Amino acid sequence: MTNSLEPLPATGNMQRVCLETTRRSAMDILLIALAMGMGLFLAWQTAETLLLIFAGLLFGALLDAWTRGLGLFMPMRRTWRLALVCILMAVSTIWLLVWSGTSLAAQADSLVHLLGDQTRVLKEQLRSWGLAPPQSSEPPRTLAQLLFLTRVLSSARPIRLLTLRLGCWAT
């Protein structure tokens, strides 16, 4: 047992003690860094599983809260309230999927029309500048032709090459 009032060790012993503590603290730092690296690696590997578990806990808490809230208005057994909450959630999810599918299809259709209109406006503007050949009687037949024009116009090539490509596309 050491006493705090004991005299300090001799100078030679003091250097050896400092050297050992320096080695030990460097080794401690290395082991701590290794342990933290391993912990981060394990957390990274199990992140999906942990997120799934936490999402399940939150979903269960949500169902429980809605079931308890429904109990304030409907004096039914808890199992019936939970069943009602699950049915309402399923119906609302189906409605959301149907609504988003129809609105997504409408948006895609309007995007195709918008691309066609913008392409016509762009071709007319290029014709007014003299960078495109005169108007042909047939419109672009495929979406590939529209995408080709978009790709040509978005490239950073010289105007002469752009005119050459537009001339080939219009014929």
C-alpha positions as CSV (number, residue, x, y, z in Angstrom):
1,M,0.0,0.0,0.0
2,T,1.4,3.4,-0.9
3,N,1.2,6.5,1.1
4,S,0.8,9.9,-0.6
5,L,3.5,11.2,1.8
6,E,6.1,8.8,0.7
7,P,9.1,10.3,-1.1
8,L,9.4,10.1,-4.9
9,P,11.5,7.4,-6.5
10,A,15.1,8.1,-7.6
11,T,15.8,9.9,-10.9
12,G,16.7,6.7,-12.8
13,N,13.5,5.0,-11.6
14,M,11.5,8.1,-12.5
15,Q,12.6,7.9,-16.1
16,R,11.8,4.3,-16.3
17,V,8.3,4.9,-14.8
18,C,7.6,7.7,-17.3
19,L,8.7,5.6,-20.2
20,E,6.5,2.7,-19.2
21,T,3.5,4.9,-18.7
22,T,4.1,6.5,-22.1
23,R,4.2,3.1,-23.7
24,R,1.2,2.0,-21.9
25,S,-0.8,5.1,-22.8
26,A,0.2,4.7,-26.5
27,M,-0.9,1.1,-26.4
28,D,-4.2,2.1,-24.6
29,I,-4.9,4.7,-27.3
30,L,-4.2,2.1,-30.0
31,L,-6.5,-0.4,-28.4
32,I,-9.2,2.2,-27.9
33,A,-9.0,3.3,-31.5
34,L,-9.2,-0.4,-32.7
35,A,-12.2,-1.0,-30.5
36,M,-14.0,2.1,-31.7
37,G,-13.2,1.1,-35.3
38,M,-14.6,-2.4,-34.7
39,G,-17.7,-0.9,-33.1
40,L,-18.3,1.5,-36.0
41,F,-17.8,-1.4,-38.5
42,L,-20.3,-3.6,-36.6
43,A,-22.8,-0.7,-36.4
44,W,-22.4,-0.2,-40.2
45,Q,-23.0,-3.8,-40.9
46,T,-26.1,-4.0,-38.7
47,A,-27.6,-0.6,-39.6
48,E,-30.3,-2.0,-41.8
49,T,-31.4,-4.5,-39.2
50,L,-31.4,-1.9,-36.4
51,L,-33.4,0.5,-38.5
52,L,-35.9,-2.2,-39.3
53,I,-36.3,-3.0,-35.6
54,F,-36.7,0.7,-34.7
55,A,-39.2,1.2,-37.5
56,G,-41.2,-1.8,-36.2
57,L,-41.2,-0.4,-32.6
58,L,-42.4,3.0,-33.9
59,F,-45.1,1.3,-36.0
60,G,-46.3,-0.7,-33.0
61,A,-46.3,2.5,-30.9
62,L,-48.4,4.2,-33.6
63,L,-50.9,1.4,-33.8
64,D,-51.2,1.3,-30.0
65,A,-51.7,5.1,-29.8
66,W,-54.4,5.0,-32.5
67,T,-56.1,2.1,-30.7
68,R,-56.1,3.9,-27.4
69,G,-57.3,7.1,-29.0
70,L,-60.1,5.2,-30.7
71,G,-61.0,3.8,-27.3
72,L,-62.0,7.3,-26.1
73,F,-64.8,7.4,-28.7
74,M,-65.7,3.8,-29.3
75,P,-66.5,1.6,-26.3
76,M,-65.3,-1.7,-28.0
77,R,-62.8,-4.3,-27.0
78,R,-59.2,-3.5,-27.7
79,T,-58.8,-6.3,-30.3
80,W,-61.7,-4.9,-32.4
81,R,-60.3,-1.4,-32.2
82,L,-56.9,-2.6,-33.3
83,A,-58.5,-4.5,-36.2
84,L,-60.4,-1.4,-37.2
85,V,-57.2,0.7,-37.1
86,C,-55.4,-1.9,-39.3
87,I,-58.2,-2.0,-41.8
88,L,-58.3,1.8,-42.0
89,M,-54.6,2.0,-42.4
90,A,-54.7,-0.7,-45.2
91,V,-57.5,1.1,-47.0
92,S,-55.7,4.5,-46.8
93,T,-52.5,2.9,-48.1
94,I,-54.3,1.3,-51.1
95,W,-56.0,4.6,-51.8
96,L,-52.6,6.4,-51.7
97,L,-51.0,4.0,-54.1
98,V,-53.9,4.2,-56.5
99,W,-54.0,8.0,-56.4
100,S,-50.3,8.4,-56.8
101,G,-50.2,5.9,-59.7
102,T,-52.9,7.8,-61.6
103,S,-51.3,11.2,-60.9
104,L,-47.9,9.8,-61.9
105,A,-49.3,8.6,-65.2
106,A,-50.9,11.9,-65.9
107,Q,-47.7,13.8,-65.0
108,A,-45.7,11.5,-67.4
109,D,-48.2,12.2,-70.2
110,S,-47.9,15.9,-69.6
111,L,-44.1,15.7,-69.6
112,V,-44.1,14.0,-73.0
113,H,-46.4,16.8,-74.4
114,L,-44.2,19.5,-72.8
115,L,-41.1,18.0,-74.3
116,G,-42.7,18.0,-77.7
117,D,-43.9,21.6,-77.4
118,Q,-40.5,22.8,-76.2
119,T,-38.8,20.9,-79.0
120,R,-41.0,22.6,-81.6
121,V,-40.3,26.0,-80.0
122,L,-36.6,25.3,-80.0
123,K,-36.6,24.2,-83.6
124,E,-38.4,27.4,-84.6
125,Q,-36.0,29.6,-82.7
126,L,-33.0,27.8,-84.3
127,R,-34.6,28.2,-87.7
128,S,-35.1,32.0,-87.1
129,W,-31.4,32.2,-86.3
130,G,-30.5,30.2,-89.4
131,L,-29.0,27.3,-87.5
132,A,-31.5,24.7,-88.6
133,P,-32.7,23.7,-92.1
134,P,-36.2,24.8,-93.2
135,Q,-39.2,23.1,-91.7
136,S,-40.0,19.6,-93.0
137,S,-43.5,18.4,-93.5
138,E,-43.2,15.4,-91.0
139,P,-42.8,15.8,-87.3
140,P,-40.5,13.7,-85.1
141,R,-41.8,10.2,-85.2
142,T,-40.3,8.7,-82.1
143,L,-39.2,9.7,-78.6
144,A,-35.7,8.6,-79.6
145,Q,-35.6,11.5,-82.1
146,L,-36.6,14.0,-79.4
147,L,-34.0,12.6,-77.0
148,F,-31.4,12.8,-79.7
149,L,-32.2,16.5,-80.2
150,T,-32.0,17.1,-76.5
151,R,-28.7,15.3,-76.2
152,V,-27.3,17.3,-79.2
153,L,-28.4,20.6,-77.8
154,S,-27.1,19.9,-74.3
155,S,-23.6,19.0,-75.5
156,A,-20.9,21.6,-75.4
157,R,-19.8,21.3,-79.1
158,P,-19.2,24.0,-81.6
159,I,-22.1,25.6,-83.4
160,R,-21.0,24.2,-86.8
161,L,-21.3,20.6,-85.5
162,L,-24.7,21.5,-84.0
163,T,-25.9,22.7,-87.3
164,L,-24.6,19.6,-89.0
165,R,-26.4,17.3,-86.6
166,L,-29.7,19.3,-86.7
167,G,-29.5,19.1,-90.5
168,C,-29.1,15.3,-90.4
169,W,-31.9,15.0,-87.8
170,A,-34.4,17.1,-89.8
171,T,-34.0,15.2,-93.0
